[in-house]
Amino acid sequence: MLPLGLALGLLLLLSLVCGVGLGAAGVGWANVPRFLWAGLTGGTVHADEAAAYTIVWEIRLPRVLLGAVVGAGLASVGVAVQAMVRNALADPFVLGISSGAAVGANAVILMGALAGLGVWALSVSAFASALVAMALVYAVARSPQGLTPLRLILTGTALAYGFEAVTMVMVFGAARGEAARSAVMWLLGSLGGATWAQVPLAAVTVAAGWMWLRRRAEALNALAMGDETASALGVRPARLRRELFLVTAAVTGTVVAVSGAIGFVGLMVPHIARIVVGADHRRVLAVAPLAGAVLLVWADVLSRLLFAPAELPVGVITAAVGVPAFLLLMRRGGYAFGGR
């Protein structure tokens, strides 16, 4: 039997190939490897295949790669946030950062803000507003005792409602119906605007965040057992929680800026990983990113196929699949946050 990590890696590779081959426009399965090879090596294709090649190389491949990166990032951050606040219901969006990013994104979609940045306007505005949200949450939640779990949750939740109210006012006041529809699509998550330019930055940020979390896996194990236990084991809870906040905020802000607010991946995948491999964060962080990547790639495929040629928001698919799956997991005998 293959090790779980290797099996998930192979499944992810197969999912990426399927994600490139599947879609409303048929390109022929036999052509997909040839088009990918031509793109990787700078080869040529026949003139009558130019349209199919463009679909594979310029549209679908960056989309599935970005989906894998975003899924891995959300799953990794979900593991970290649940340990940071010691709450089984926490996910990357509990800090209010995604709601803050939505304000910036909708300022571009609905009001044309930062139009001078062209195709980068949406991502830059969403990320900048995510940073502002992060600063506000940090400033309000900080106390003489540091960033405590309860203050983080309450502050993030309260500010998220405030940011959502601002977003809804913007959508309600939109003069163009199509702009409002685009805003709603972004709020529910979409990979439809993926480009090659977005992939490297998102991939580097997610990889750097994951590597930092892996290095701190032992400290996360201690933090999940409570501040007193963590302190007895030589971990400084306040300092670690502050570092975790900065890392999770950076990763969340980056992935939300390129994909919108895709929910449920960061909540569900960490629980699945703990059920399969136990509560040790070294093992959880080895499995959760791969599982999150696979989940989001296939969620995006379904979003493209179910009502083709129209697309559903990816967040609708993750919720439709995730809610029943999560409820079934919670009914497993003996399962509790932090382990089996």
KOLVEXRO-644542 format. One record per residue (C-alpha): x, y, z; residue number from 1; residue in three letters. Coordinates in nm, 4 decimals. Layout:
N
((X Y Z) NUM 'Ala')
...
END
This chain:
340
((0.0000 0.0000 0.0000) 1 'Met')
((0.1349 0.3421 -0.0983) 2 'Leu')
((0.2103 0.5920 0.1803) 3 'Pro')
((-0.0772 0.8342 0.2145) 4 'Leu')
((0.1262 1.1380 0.1118) 5 'Gly')
((0.2517 0.9693 -0.2053) 6 'Leu')
((-0.0977 0.8434 -0.2888) 7 'Ala')
((-0.2405 1.1945 -0.2464) 8 'Leu')
((0.0416 1.3370 -0.4579) 9 'Gly')
((-0.0385 1.0965 -0.7414) 10 'Leu')
((-0.4095 1.1710 -0.7025) 11 'Leu')
((-0.3352 1.5426 -0.7258) 12 'Leu')
((-0.1334 1.4913 -1.0437) 13 'Leu')
((-0.4177 1.2902 -1.1969) 14 'Leu')
((-0.6659 1.5565 -1.0847) 15 'Ser')
((-0.4629 1.8304 -1.2529) 16 'Leu')
((-0.4595 1.6393 -1.5817) 17 'Val')
((-0.8339 1.5737 -1.5585) 18 'Cys')
((-0.8957 1.9375 -1.4692) 19 'Gly')
((-0.7173 2.0467 -1.7860) 20 'Val')
((-0.8987 1.7941 -2.0038) 21 'Gly')
((-1.2513 1.8506 -1.8727) 22 'Leu')
((-1.4618 2.1504 -1.9641) 23 'Gly')
((-1.7462 2.2840 -2.1734) 24 'Ala')
((-1.5239 2.2998 -2.4821) 25 'Ala')
((-1.3958 1.9594 -2.5869) 26 'Gly')
((-1.0264 1.9522 -2.6761) 27 'Val')
((-0.9806 1.5756 -2.7048) 28 'Gly')
((-0.8070 1.3768 -2.4336) 29 'Trp')
((-0.5385 1.2593 -2.6739) 30 'Ala')
((-0.4408 1.6193 -2.7436) 31 'Asn')
((-0.3998 1.7285 -2.3830) 32 'Val')
((-0.0554 1.5687 -2.3183) 33 'Pro')
((0.0678 1.6921 -2.6574) 34 'Arg')
((-0.0476 2.0482 -2.5926) 35 'Phe')
((0.1057 2.0458 -2.2442) 36 'Leu')
((0.4355 1.9187 -2.3827) 37 'Trp')
((0.4311 2.1846 -2.6537) 38 'Ala')
((0.3728 2.4533 -2.3928) 39 'Gly')
((0.6484 2.3245 -2.1651) 40 'Leu')
((0.9086 2.2827 -2.4388) 41 'Thr')
((0.8110 2.5732 -2.6623) 42 'Gly')
((0.6990 2.3379 -2.9363) 43 'Gly')
((0.4522 2.4154 -3.2111) 44 'Thr')
((0.1010 2.2982 -3.2929) 45 'Val')
((-0.0919 2.2978 -3.6182) 46 'His')
((-0.2722 2.6182 -3.7089) 47 'Ala')
((-0.6128 2.4483 -3.6898) 48 'Asp')
((-0.5340 2.3434 -3.3296) 49 'Glu')
((-0.4482 2.6927 -3.2081) 50 'Ala')
((-0.7847 2.7473 -3.0386) 51 'Ala')
((-0.7736 2.4151 -2.8537) 52 'Ala')
((-0.4112 2.4788 -2.7503) 53 'Tyr')
((-0.5057 2.8211 -2.6115) 54 'Thr')
((-0.7865 2.6653 -2.4068) 55 'Ile')
((-0.5515 2.4058 -2.2583) 56 'Val')
((-0.2392 2.6133 -2.1999) 57 'Trp')
((-0.3645 2.9670 -2.1420) 58 'Glu')
((-0.7012 2.9080 -1.9722) 59 'Ile')
((-0.7365 2.5679 -1.8070) 60 'Arg')
((-0.3813 2.4921 -1.6921) 61 'Leu')
((-0.3269 2.8139 -1.4923) 62 'Pro')
((-0.6786 2.7716 -1.3558) 63 'Arg')
((-0.6246 2.4198 -1.2210) 64 'Val')
((-0.2780 2.5063 -1.0903) 65 'Leu')
((-0.4157 2.8104 -0.9096) 66 'Leu')
((-0.7002 2.5959 -0.7742) 67 'Gly')
((-0.4491 2.3475 -0.6334) 68 'Ala')
((-0.2433 2.6269 -0.4763) 69 'Val')
((-0.5481 2.7956 -0.3231) 70 'Val')
((-0.6829 2.4644 -0.1905) 71 'Gly')
((-0.3471 2.3787 -0.0343) 72 'Ala')
((-0.3202 2.7257 0.1175) 73 'Gly')
((-0.6692 2.7251 0.2678) 74 'Leu')
((-0.6191 2.3768 0.4154) 75 'Ala')
((-0.2806 2.4668 0.5659) 76 'Ser')
((-0.4105 2.7876 0.7170) 77 'Val')
((-0.7172 2.6042 0.8468) 78 'Gly')
((-0.4915 2.3712 1.0447) 79 'Val')
((-0.3000 2.6655 1.1871) 80 'Ala')
((-0.6050 2.8744 1.2786) 81 'Val')
((-0.7777 2.5857 1.4568) 82 'Gln')
((-0.4652 2.5297 1.6651) 83 'Ala')
((-0.4139 2.9030 1.7220) 84 'Met')
((-0.7616 2.9671 1.8634) 85 'Val')
((-0.8211 2.6109 1.9899) 86 'Arg')
((-1.1630 2.6072 1.8261) 87 'Asn')
((-1.2943 2.3257 1.6092) 88 'Ala')
((-1.5207 2.5646 1.4162) 89 'Leu')
((-1.2432 2.8047 1.3187) 90 'Ala')
((-1.1310 2.8404 0.9586) 91 'Asp')
((-0.9103 3.0870 0.7656) 92 'Pro')
((-1.1963 3.3368 0.7437) 93 'Phe')
((-1.2693 3.3575 1.1173) 94 'Val')
((-1.0134 3.6377 1.1460) 95 'Leu')
((-1.2238 3.8650 0.9220) 96 'Gly')
((-0.9490 3.8953 0.6606) 97 'Ile')
((-1.1527 3.7534 0.3721) 98 'Ser')
((-1.4387 3.9913 0.4476) 99 'Ser')
((-1.1914 4.2784 0.4450) 100 'Gly')
((-1.0536 4.1619 0.1110) 101 'Ala')
((-1.4082 4.1561 -0.0270) 102 'Ala')
((-1.4402 4.5309 0.0346) 103 'Val')
((-1.1355 4.6035 -0.1805) 104 'Gly')
((-1.2356 4.3583 -0.4515) 105 'Ala')
((-1.5835 4.5018 -0.4809) 106 'Asn')
((-1.4465 4.8549 -0.4912) 107 'Ala')
((-1.2793 4.7497 -0.8172) 108 'Val')
((-1.5687 4.5464 -0.9566) 109 'Ile')
((-1.8457 4.7897 -0.8710) 110 'Leu')
((-1.6745 5.1278 -0.8600) 111 'Met')
((-1.3776 5.0906 -1.0932) 112 'Gly')
((-1.1203 5.1670 -0.8235) 113 'Ala')
((-0.7510 5.1396 -0.9179) 114 'Leu')
((-0.8445 5.1169 -1.2852) 115 'Ala')
((-0.4946 5.2304 -1.3768) 116 'Gly')
((-0.3557 4.8928 -1.2623) 117 'Leu')
((-0.5433 4.7078 -1.5357) 118 'Gly')
((-0.5733 4.3320 -1.4813) 119 'Val')
((-0.3890 4.3627 -1.1488) 120 'Trp')
((-0.6444 4.6023 -0.9996) 121 'Ala')
((-0.8674 4.3341 -0.8435) 122 'Leu')
((-0.5867 4.1335 -0.6823) 123 'Ser')
((-0.3980 4.4397 -0.5573) 124 'Val')
((-0.7085 4.6027 -0.4115) 125 'Ser')
((-0.8267 4.2806 -0.2446) 126 'Ala')
((-0.4853 4.2116 -0.0938) 127 'Phe')
((-0.4419 4.5710 0.0253) 128 'Ala')
((-0.7806 4.5706 0.1965) 129 'Ser')
((-0.6975 4.2308 0.3480) 130 'Ala')
((-0.3855 4.3856 0.5016) 131 'Leu')
((-0.5937 4.6735 0.6401) 132 'Val')
((-0.8393 4.4214 0.7885) 133 'Ala')
((-0.5490 4.2281 0.9394) 134 'Met')
((-0.4107 4.5445 1.0995) 135 'Ala')
((-0.7515 4.6336 1.2438) 136 'Leu')
((-0.8093 4.2855 1.3867) 137 'Val')
((-0.4605 4.2841 1.5376) 138 'Tyr')
((-0.4971 4.6304 1.6877) 139 'Ala')
((-0.8373 4.5597 1.8443) 140 'Val')
((-0.7657 4.2035 1.9587) 141 'Ala')
((-0.4278 4.2778 2.1131) 142 'Arg')
((-0.4221 4.2997 2.4929) 143 'Ser')
((-0.1502 4.3100 2.7608) 144 'Pro')
((-0.1697 3.9283 2.7622) 145 'Gln')
((-0.1106 3.9126 2.3851) 146 'Gly')
((-0.3482 3.7664 2.1276) 147 'Leu')
((-0.5770 3.5377 2.3252) 148 'Thr')
((-0.8023 3.2884 2.1397) 149 'Pro')
((-1.1280 3.4393 2.2634) 150 'Leu')
((-1.0327 3.7964 2.1710) 151 'Arg')
((-0.9186 3.6870 1.8257) 152 'Leu')
((-1.2433 3.5035 1.7525) 153 'Ile')
((-1.4686 3.7771 1.8853) 154 'Leu')
((-1.2772 4.0570 1.7148) 155 'Thr')
((-1.2478 3.8751 1.3829) 156 'Gly')
((-1.6154 3.7803 1.3826) 157 'Thr')
((-1.7339 4.1300 1.4748) 158 'Ala')
((-1.5182 4.3048 1.2150) 159 'Leu')
((-1.6170 4.0449 0.9517) 160 'Ala')
((-1.9807 4.1445 0.9988) 161 'Tyr')
((-1.8830 4.5089 0.9611) 162 'Gly')
((-1.6875 4.4438 0.6397) 163 'Phe')
((-1.9731 4.2347 0.5025) 164 'Glu')
((-2.2154 4.5185 0.5710) 165 'Ala')
((-1.9960 4.7577 0.3730) 166 'Val')
((-1.9777 4.5063 0.0870) 167 'Thr')
((-2.3534 4.4575 0.0784) 168 'Met')
((-2.4100 4.8341 0.0650) 169 'Val')
((-2.1738 4.8503 -0.2316) 170 'Met')
((-2.3509 4.5650 -0.4105) 171 'Val')
((-2.6933 4.7097 -0.3379) 172 'Phe')
((-2.5902 5.0458 -0.4742) 173 'Gly')
((-2.4280 4.9066 -0.7894) 174 'Ala')
((-2.5532 5.0852 -1.0985) 175 'Ala')
((-2.4824 4.7907 -1.3308) 176 'Arg')
((-2.6524 4.4550 -1.2909) 177 'Gly')
((-2.3644 4.2631 -1.4491) 178 'Glu')
((-2.1195 4.4236 -1.2074) 179 'Ala')
((-2.3338 4.3122 -0.9129) 180 'Ala')
((-2.3398 3.9587 -1.0534) 181 'Arg')
((-1.9592 3.9612 -1.0841) 182 'Ser')
((-1.9323 4.0836 -0.7269) 183 'Ala')
((-2.1514 3.8007 -0.5992) 184 'Val')
((-1.9451 3.5480 -0.7982) 185 'Met')
((-1.6300 3.6795 -0.6319) 186 'Trp')
((-1.7881 3.6721 -0.2873) 187 'Leu')
((-1.8703 3.3029 -0.3344) 188 'Leu')
((-1.5323 3.2226 -0.4869) 189 'Gly')
((-1.4322 3.1754 -0.8478) 190 'Ser')
((-1.1225 3.0678 -1.0399) 191 'Leu')
((-1.2599 3.1909 -1.3706) 192 'Gly')
((-1.0210 3.4848 -1.3844) 193 'Gly')
((-0.7056 3.2801 -1.3251) 194 'Ala')
((-0.3995 3.3798 -1.5273) 195 'Thr')
((-0.0393 3.2668 -1.5409) 196 'Trp')
((0.0645 3.5939 -1.3759) 197 'Ala')
((-0.1254 3.5042 -1.0572) 198 'Gln')
((0.0156 3.1547 -1.0090) 199 'Val')
((0.3792 3.2238 -0.9063) 200 'Pro')
((0.3069 3.4758 -0.6286) 201 'Leu')
((0.0268 3.2648 -0.4817) 202 'Ala')
((0.2398 2.9487 -0.5024) 203 'Ala')
((0.5429 3.1107 -0.3374) 204 'Val')
((0.3341 3.2616 -0.0558) 205 'Thr')
((0.1506 2.9365 0.0163) 206 'Val')
((0.4734 2.7337 0.0018) 207 'Ala')
((0.6534 2.9736 0.2370) 208 'Ala')
((0.3624 2.9713 0.4814) 209 'Gly')
((0.3414 2.5911 0.4749) 210 'Trp')
((0.7151 2.5498 0.5332) 211 'Met')
((0.7003 2.7836 0.8318) 212 'Trp')
((0.4061 2.5926 0.9764) 213 'Leu')
((0.5869 2.2614 0.9283) 214 'Arg')
((0.8867 2.3966 1.1180) 215 'Arg')
((0.6569 2.4983 1.4034) 216 'Arg')
((0.4535 2.1756 1.4071) 217 'Ala')
((0.5800 2.0709 1.7505) 218 'Glu')
((0.4901 2.4104 1.8913) 219 'Ala')
((0.1438 2.3810 1.7365) 220 'Leu')
((0.1011 2.0455 1.9127) 221 'Asn')
((0.1819 2.2149 2.2422) 222 'Ala')
((-0.0412 2.5167 2.1738) 223 'Leu')
((-0.3377 2.2920 2.0913) 224 'Ala')
((-0.3143 2.1459 2.4428) 225 'Met')
((-0.3580 2.4847 2.6096) 226 'Gly')
((-0.1426 2.7809 2.7033) 227 'Asp')
((-0.0337 2.6409 3.0404) 228 'Glu')
((0.0819 2.3147 2.8883) 229 'Thr')
((0.2542 2.4996 2.6043) 230 'Ala')
((0.4384 2.7228 2.8501) 231 'Ser')
((0.5487 2.4191 3.0514) 232 'Ala')
((0.6929 2.2729 2.7291) 233 'Leu')
((0.8953 2.5845 2.6565) 234 'Gly')
((0.6577 2.7466 2.4049) 235 'Val')
((0.5625 3.1124 2.4427) 236 'Arg')
((0.1908 3.1081 2.3527) 237 'Pro')
((0.1453 3.4829 2.3031) 238 'Ala')
((0.4464 3.5125 2.0745) 239 'Arg')
((0.3587 3.1997 1.8774) 240 'Leu')
((-0.0013 3.3145 1.8354) 241 'Arg')
((0.1188 3.6510 1.7069) 242 'Arg')
((0.3461 3.4815 1.4527) 243 'Glu')
((0.0676 3.2465 1.3469) 244 'Leu')
((-0.1655 3.5409 1.3003) 245 'Phe')
((0.0773 3.7144 1.0659) 246 'Leu')
((0.1484 3.4002 0.8615) 247 'Val')
((-0.2159 3.2959 0.8293) 248 'Thr')
((-0.3185 3.6517 0.7439) 249 'Ala')
((-0.0584 3.6772 0.4672) 250 'Ala')
((-0.1542 3.3423 0.3135) 251 'Val')
((-0.5281 3.4022 0.3476) 252 'Thr')
((-0.5035 3.7503 0.2002) 253 'Gly')
((-0.3018 3.6219 -0.0953) 254 'Thr')
((-0.5303 3.3331 -0.1885) 255 'Val')
((-0.8495 3.5329 -0.1333) 256 'Val')
((-0.7126 3.8082 -0.3575) 257 'Ala')
((-0.6800 3.5672 -0.6525) 258 'Val')
((-0.9789 3.3369 -0.5963) 259 'Ser')
((-1.2393 3.5148 -0.3884) 260 'Gly')
((-1.3859 3.3842 -0.0646) 261 'Ala')
((-1.3987 3.0075 -0.1136) 262 'Ile')
((-1.5396 2.8635 0.2055) 263 'Gly')
((-1.5404 2.5301 0.3851) 264 'Phe')
((-1.2029 2.3994 0.2574) 265 'Val')
((-1.0158 2.5387 0.5563) 266 'Gly')
((-1.2781 2.4074 0.7968) 267 'Leu')
((-1.3386 2.0576 0.6647) 268 'Met')
((-1.0001 1.9387 0.5352) 269 'Val')
((-0.8110 1.9738 0.8666) 270 'Pro')
((-1.0760 1.7606 1.0389) 271 'His')
((-1.0512 1.4926 0.7698) 272 'Ile')
((-0.6731 1.4938 0.8021) 273 'Ala')
((-0.6907 1.4523 1.1801) 274 'Arg')
((-0.9317 1.1613 1.1492) 275 'Ile')
((-0.7021 0.9858 0.9013) 276 'Val')
((-0.3559 1.0546 1.0500) 277 'Val')
((-0.4216 1.1652 1.4079) 278 'Gly')
((-0.3664 1.4972 1.5844) 279 'Ala')
((0.0103 1.5353 1.5357) 280 'Asp')
((0.0535 1.8528 1.3314) 281 'His')
((0.3594 1.7127 1.1566) 282 'Arg')
((0.1400 1.4497 0.9924) 283 'Arg')
((-0.1647 1.6747 0.9549) 284 'Val')
((0.0369 1.9407 0.7708) 285 'Leu')
((0.1799 1.6745 0.5407) 286 'Ala')
((-0.1648 1.5522 0.4357) 287 'Val')
((-0.4050 1.8475 0.4590) 288 'Ala')
((-0.2520 2.0660 0.1824) 289 'Pro')
((-0.2597 1.7803 -0.0704) 290 'Leu')
((-0.6180 1.6931 0.0241) 291 'Ala')
((-0.7213 2.0588 0.0001) 292 'Gly')
((-0.5617 2.0901 -0.3421) 293 'Ala')
((-0.7398 1.7804 -0.4739) 294 'Val')
((-1.0732 1.8934 -0.3302) 295 'Leu')
((-1.0589 2.2391 -0.4842) 296 'Leu')
((-0.9431 2.1166 -0.8268) 297 'Val')
((-1.2442 1.8850 -0.8508) 298 'Trp')
((-1.4793 2.1464 -0.7047) 299 'Ala')
((-1.3697 2.3802 -0.9829) 300 'Asp')
((-1.4222 2.1083 -1.2449) 301 'Val')
((-1.7774 2.0558 -1.1187) 302 'Leu')
((-1.8422 2.4304 -1.1176) 303 'Ser')
((-1.7539 2.4376 -1.4880) 304 'Arg')
((-1.9469 2.1283 -1.5919) 305 'Leu')
((-2.2744 2.1230 -1.3994) 306 'Leu')
((-2.4376 2.4110 -1.5880) 307 'Phe')
((-2.1992 2.4426 -1.8833) 308 'Ala')
((-2.1336 2.6763 -2.0526) 309 'Pro')
((-2.2373 2.8833 -1.7468) 310 'Ala')
((-2.0283 2.8481 -1.4296) 311 'Glu')
((-2.1263 2.8116 -1.0676) 312 'Leu')
((-1.9192 2.9813 -0.7963) 313 'Pro')
((-1.6690 2.7337 -0.6549) 314 'Val')
((-1.7848 2.8155 -0.3026) 315 'Gly')
((-2.1275 2.6742 -0.3847) 316 'Val')
((-1.9686 2.3399 -0.4760) 317 'Ile')
((-1.7440 2.3247 -0.1701) 318 'Thr')
((-2.0408 2.3995 0.0562) 319 'Ala')
((-2.2712 2.1513 -0.1188) 320 'Ala')
((-2.0103 1.8759 -0.0845) 321 'Val')
((-1.8615 1.9888 0.2436) 322 'Gly')
((-2.1692 2.0353 0.4607) 323 'Val')
((-2.2996 1.6754 0.4433) 324 'Pro')
((-1.9480 1.5328 0.4501) 325 'Ala')
((-1.8584 1.7379 0.7564) 326 'Phe')
((-2.1778 1.6419 0.9390) 327 'Leu')
((-2.1083 1.2747 0.8708) 328 'Leu')
((-1.7551 1.3139 1.0055) 329 'Leu')
((-1.8852 1.4793 1.3210) 330 'Met')
((-2.1136 1.1819 1.3841) 331 'Arg')
((-1.8217 0.9423 1.3939) 332 'Arg')
((-1.8071 0.7821 1.7339) 333 'Gly')
((-1.5343 0.9221 1.9533) 334 'Gly')
((-1.4181 1.1986 1.7230) 335 'Tyr')
((-1.3254 1.5282 1.8864) 336 'Ala')
((-1.1161 1.8251 1.7883) 337 'Phe')
((-0.7495 1.7481 1.8104) 338 'Gly')
((-0.7733 1.3771 1.7406) 339 'Gly')
((-0.9896 1.0685 1.7031) 340 'Arg')
END
